[in-house]
């Protein structure tokens, strides 16, 4: 099944949570958003209603004030209120004005409040229900009062004669019922708009939360929280290094194992991968267009196997790292053991040939020649063994040199140990592991033997490899182990010193994947706080110095 068609995981209740209480995050957000939308719409509708009602009441007050003042200022009204029968003149006039203006009533009364006009004829002659004190004082005011027609918004204004005396009062009003009727139309429209807004808001919220539900796979907040905690715990507990990069190759996540393997510290999130100080070859592999499968890379102190894959359609990249430092060291030891075995086999084969030669000489009756031949061969074989055993008391280095000497001899290369070589048993500190010694000296000798054989094709001199192994004691740094290997090959160009210890660098052109040995030498030296020098005599001379007392420092590879 393709990673792009993985089935959607089924929603499972969080352990310890009652199933009936589990609600998806999208469902909870939907309920909250619907409540918020409903509250906002309802609040807006109430405010709009109150605003409309206030405006309508204000308009009604303005209307009845204008009508009352117009009636009070009419000359016919002034004349009628001082006539013998005001009702006969004013009742038809007031009803006509009421019908024309749309107010609920127009009442003309004397200064005692006795009505001369009213929409209900039976109310004529009765006392006006409302306050008239301010009108008798010559002021016009409005109020909301319950009269014969019910609650109404009314205004009372005075009628003045020629001497500016109050001779009558005029009241005009609109019932609250009429005002409410005027509000019914806008109110219905407002309710319709509110319902439509609530429906649209609910629909939009439903669509948004449906999308959210798909992305969260129907899980609730507690489930998502637990899933995140499980995710973090899993990523940081696995022993395999894991690094997640976004589409701009910036670090999104780097688990603990990856930090240890790559030697990274501090806050890495958001930093570009090419700004982490990683080896160039590793960065190039990470940034490459093609995925990487089981590619070996060297960091400052480790050998890691890199795999990369793309997330989705260009969303980023996943890097997985496996630690092969121990495996690479074990492989080196295995190669050494295999070399010892091959050397022993070769020596056994040569010993058998020599023994046959001695037996044949004895059978031929040439006993003196047989003794001389056996003695010469024994002295030749014992000479290097005695020299190595006497000079190198460290058993690991002694065994390695004897094995490498046998291998070199089988390939036609003479391996010699210099006279100044001297390492007593027990001098090397426990922190300087035998595995690192095998890695350093074994790879130096192997490269020197290959270089000497290659150089023999262009030189009449026999191929030779010279090894120096000694302890140099100095008061300043507590002494160091010196391992120097020289060959009779073509040497190393000083301009290539910076590249010699980079993985993949090699002078061989046979396409057999060389270029790892010297990189492992540099890594072992760096791990032990040592230095490597590249020099030249008849051929290449490589010198490794490993301090006996570990001093934190920086690995150096220089030309000498």
N, C-alpha and C positions, 0 to 999 in steps of 0.2 A: 504494500500500500504506500503510495506517495506521501511525503510529509505534508503536501498541500491538501490532501484529502483525508486527513486524520479525522475520525469521528468526534463529534462534540461530546465532551465528558458529561455523564449524567449527573444531575444535581443530587448530592447526598446531604442529609442533615448533619449538622455539626454534632460530634459526640457529646452527650450530656445535655443536649437541648431538646425539649419536647417537640415532637414533629408538628403538632398543630400550631406552635408559635413561630415556626420558621417561615419567614416571608423574604422574598428576594429583595435585593437592594433597589432594583428598578421598581418593584411594587410599592415599597415604602416611599420612594421619591415621588411616585405617581400620586399617592394619597396626599402627601405633603404639598405637592405642587397644585393639586386640584383644590385643596383647602385654601391655599394662598390666593389662587386665581379667583375662587368664589368670594373670599373676603374682600379682595381688592375691587371686584366688580360690584358687590353689594355695598361696600363703602362709597364707591363712586356714584352708584345709583342714589343712595340716601343723600349724599351731598348735593347731587344735581337736583333732586326733588326739593330739598330745603331751599336751595338757591332759587329754583323756579317759583316755589310758593312765596318766598319773600318778595321776589320781583312782581309777582301777580298782585299780592296784597298792596304793595307800594303803588302799583299802577291804579288799583281800585281807589286808594285814598286820593290820589291826584285827580282821578275822574270825578269823584263825588265832591271834592273841594271846588273844582271848576264849575260844576253844575250848580252847587249851592250859592256860590258867589255870583254867578250869572243871574240866577233868579232874584237874589237879594238886590242886585243893582238895577233890575228892570224897573222903569218908570211906572209901568202899569201895576206892578206889585206894590210900589210905594203908594200909589194912589188908592189901590184897593184896600190896603190894610187900615186906611183912615176913613173908608167909606162905611155906609150903613150896613152892608151885608157882604163881608169879605169872602165868605165861603162861596157864594153864588158866582163871584168873579174869579176867584183863585183856584177852585177845585178843577174846572175844565182846563185851565191853563197849566196847572201842575201835572195833571195826568198826561196832557199832550207832551210836555217837556220830558216827563218820565219815559214815555213810550219812545220818544225820539232819541234820548240819550242812553237808554238801556239800564238805567239805575233801577234799584228795587223800590224805592219810595222817595217822594219829595213832600215834606211836611212844612206848611207855613203855619206859624202859631203866634199868639200874642206874647207879651213880655211875661205873662204868668205861666206860659207853657201850655195853654189851651189850644188844641189843634183847630185850624180852619180847613185844612186839606189833609187827605190820607187815601192811600189806595183802597182801603176798606172803608166804605162810607159810614159804617156803624161806629168807627173810631173817631169820627169828627165830633168835636166838642169835648173830647176827653183830654186828660193831661198827657203831655209828651213824656215818654219813658226815656230818660237819659239826663245828662248833665248839661245845664244851660247857663251856669253862673258866669263862665268866662265869656260867653256870647253877650250876656247883659252888660259885661264890662267892655264890650267893643272888640273882642278878640274872636278869631276863627280857629277852632281846634277840632281835631278828629279823635275818635275813640272806637273801641270795639265793645258793643253793648248788646244785651239781649232785650229786644223789644217785642212788639206784638207780632212781628214777622219772624222772630227768632234771632239768633246771633247775627249781627251785621256790623260792617265797618261804616261808620257814619261821621258826618261833620256838621257842626252847628255854626251858623254865621249870622251876624246882626243885620237888620235893615235900618238904615238911617234916613231921617227926614232932612229938610233943607237946613235945619239948625244943627245937624249932626247929632241928633238924639236918637237913641235906639227905640224904635216904635214897634218892631216886630222881629221875629226870628225865623230863619229858614234852615231846615235840616234835610240833607240828602244822604242816602246810604245804599249800600249793596250788601245783601245777605251773604253770610259765609258759605251757604249752600251754593249760591250762584258762583262764588269764587272757586269753590271746589269743582263745580261743573266745568269751569274754564280750564282747570288743571287736569281734567280726566284725559283729554287728548294727548298733551305732552307726557303725562304720566304713562299712558299705554305705550307711547313711542319709546320712552325711556326704559320701560320694562322689556320691550322687544329688543332694544339695543343691548341691554344687560344680559338677557338670555343668549343672544347671538354671540356676545363677547365670551360668555362662560362656555358656550359650546365650542367656539373656535379655540379658546385657551385649553379646554379639556382635550380636544382632538390633537392639538399640537403637543401637549404634554404626553398624551398616549403614544404618539408616534415617536417622540424623543425617547421615551422610556422603553418602548419596544426595541429600539436600536440598542439602548443601554442593556436591556435584558439579554440580547443576543451576545453582546460583548462580555457580559459577566456570567454567561451560561446559567442564568437564573439563580445565582447564589446570593445569599444574604450578607450583610456587613460582617457578622461574626465568622461566617464561612470564608469570606475573602480575607479577613484578618488572620484566621488560622492558616489559610493557604499561603499567605505571604510569609508567615512565621515558619511554616514547613519548608517553603522554598528557600528562605535564607539559611535555615539550619542545614538543609541538605547541601546547598552550594558550598557552605563554609566547612562542612565536615568531611566531604569527599577528599581523598588523598590525591586525586588527579587535578592538576591545575586547570582553572577555567577562567577565561577572559571574554567578556562581551563588549563588542565595539558597535557604535552606531554607524550610520551611513557616511559620516565624515571621519571615520576611524578614530573617534574619541572613546575613551574608556567609559563604559556604562557600569560594569561590575568586574571586580577582580577578587577571586576568593583567596583564602589564606594560603592554600597550597601553591597557587600561581605566584603570590607575593614571595613565598620562600624560594620557589624554583628560579624566579627571575631576579631575585635580590632587590625587590621594590619595597619602598617604605613611604609613609606619609599618605596624604589624601590624593588618590589617583583619579577619582571620578571627574570626567570632563576633560582630562588631559589627552592630547593626541598621542597615539602609540609611538610615533617617531620622535617624541620628545621625552621618552622615559629612560633614555640612556641605554637602550638595548643594543646588542650587536647588529651591525649593518645587515648581515646575511639574514638574521631572524626578522628584522623589520621588512626587508625586501620580500621575504616569503609571505609575511602577513599582508602586505599591501598589494601583492600580486593579483592579477585578474583570475588566475586559475586556483581551485582549491588545492591544498597541500595534504598529502597522505603520508604519515609515518616518516617525516623528514627529520634527520638528526641535526641538531644545532648545539653549539657550545655557548654557554653564558660565562660569566666571570668565574664561577666555581662549579658549574654543573654541566652535565650532558643531558639535553632534553630532546624528546621526540615530539614534533609539532604536527598537529592536524588542524585544518581550518575548513569551515563551511559557511555558506551564505545563509542569512536569516530571511526567509520569505523571498520577496522580489526586491532585493536591494535595500532591505531595512537595516542591515548591518552584517556583522560577521561574528562567528563563534570560534574561539581558539581553545583547543585542549592541549595540555602539556603533560607528558609523562617523564618521570625522572629515570634516566638510564645511566646515571653516574656510576652507581654500584655495578650495574650490568656491564658497562663498558670496562670498568676496572677488572671485573671478573673475567671478561673476555680477554683482556691483556694478560692476566695471569694464566688463563687457559692456553693462550698462544705461546706463552713462555714454557709451560709444561709440555705442550705439544712439540715445541722446539727441542726441549730436553729429550723427549722421547725419540724424536727423529735423530737427534745427535747421538744418543745411545745406540740406536739402531745402526747408524752409519759407523760408529766406532766398533760395534760388534761385528759388522760386516768386514771392516778393515782388519780387525783383530783375527777374524777367521782366515782371511787371505794371508796375513802374516804367519799365522800358525801353520797353515798349509805349506807356506814357503819353508819354514823351519823344519817341519817333518820331512819334506822332500829332500832338503839338504842332508838331514841325518840318514835317510834311506840311501842316499848316494854316497854315504861314507865321508862326507865333508863336514865333520863335526866342528872344526874350528870356525869355518864360515858360518855355520848355524848359530854358534854362540855369539859371534860378533854381530850378526844381523839382529838377533833377539835383544842383545844388550843395547844396541843403537836405537832400536825402535822404542824400547822401554824408557830410555833416557829422554828421547824426544817427547814422548807422551807425558812423562812425569814432570818435565821442566816447567811448562805453563801451569800445571796444577800446583806444584810446589810454590811457584811465584805468587799465584793468586791467594792460596791459603795462607802464606806467610804475610802477605801485605794487607789483605782484607779479612779482618776478623769478624765482620758482620756477615752472618751465614746467608742471608737473603741475597746480598750483593755478590758474595763469592759464588754461590750457586748460579746466579744469573750470568756472571762473567764466564764461568766454565761452560755453561750451555751455549752462550752466544759465540764463544771461541770455537766450539765444535761445529756449530752451524756455519760460521764463517769459513773454517777450514774446509768443510765439505763443498762450499761454493768457490773455493780457490782464493780466499782472502785471508791474509795473516792478521790476527788480532793480537796485539801486545799490550801489556800493562806497564806503564812508565815506572822508573826506578823510585820516583818520589811519592808513589802511591802508598798511603798508609791509613787504615781505618781499624782501630782496635775494637774488639767486641765490647758492647755495653756503652759505647761513647754516644751513640745516637739517642736522642730523647724519645720518650714514648709517643709524643705528639707527632713525630715524623713517621708516618705509617709505612710499613713494608710495601703496601700496595702502591703508594705514590713513588717509592724508590724504583719499583719494577716499571711503573709507567714512564718515569723520566729516563732512566738509563737504558731500558729495553728499547724504547722508541728511538733514542739517540743512536744506539748501536745499529739498529735495523736500517735506519736512514743512511748512516755512514757506510755500511756494507754495500747497500744498493748504489750509493754514489761512487764508491771505490771501484765496483765492478763496471759501472758505466764509464768511469774515467779511464779504465785499463784499455778500452778499445781505442783510445786516442793517445796513449802514452806507452812507451816501452817498459816503464817501471812496473813491477808487480803490485797488485792492489793491496793496500795496507790500511788498517784501522788501529789507531792508538787511543787507549783509554787511560785517563788519570782519575783516581778516586782517593781523596785525602781530606783530612780535617785541617782547616786553617783556623787557628785560635788567635783571636785579637781581643785585647782588653776592652776595646770600645763597644763591640756588639756581642761579645760572649762567644764568638767563633761561629763558623759555618761549614757545612759540607760542600765540598767542591767536586763536581762531576764534569769532566771535560772529555769530549770525544772528537778526534780529528781523523780526517780521511784523506785519501789521495785523489779525490774526484775533482770535478770542475770548479767547486766552490760556489759561494752564494754572492750575487751582486749586492753591494752595499745599499743600492737604491731600493732593493726588495726586502730590506730588513723588516719594515713595518708590515709586510704581507706574509712573511715566512710562517708566522704562528696563527694565521687566519685559516679557518677551516676551508679546505678545498684547494689551498695553494700547494703546488707540486711541480717539480721539474720533469716528472715522468709524463710521457705522452701515450701510455698504453691503454688509457681509458678504463682502468680497473678500480676507480673510486679512491685514489690516493688522496693525501692532503689532510688526514685526520691525526696522524701520529704526532707531529710537531705542535698541533693545536692542543692535544692532550698534555704534552710536555709543558706548554705555557700555562695551561689551566692548573696543573699540579703545582707548578712553581708559584703561581699566584695564590693558590689556596694555602700554601705554607709560608707566604710572605717573602718569597725568594726573587731572584733576578735571573735573566737569561741574556748571554752575550753571544753575538754572532761575529766570528773573526775569520781570518784566512792565513794559512801557511802554505803547504803544498796543495791543499784543498780547503774544504770548509772546516772550521773549528767552532764547536758549540760548547759553551760553558754555562753550567747551571750552578748557582750558589743558593743553598737552602740554610737559613739561620738555625742554629741549634737552640737559640732562645727566640721564641716567636715575638717578633716586633711588628705591630700593625703598620702596614705601609702599602705602597702602591707597586704593583708588578711593573718591571721594566724589561723591555727588550731593546738592546742597543747594539750598535756595531762597534767592534773593538779593533 
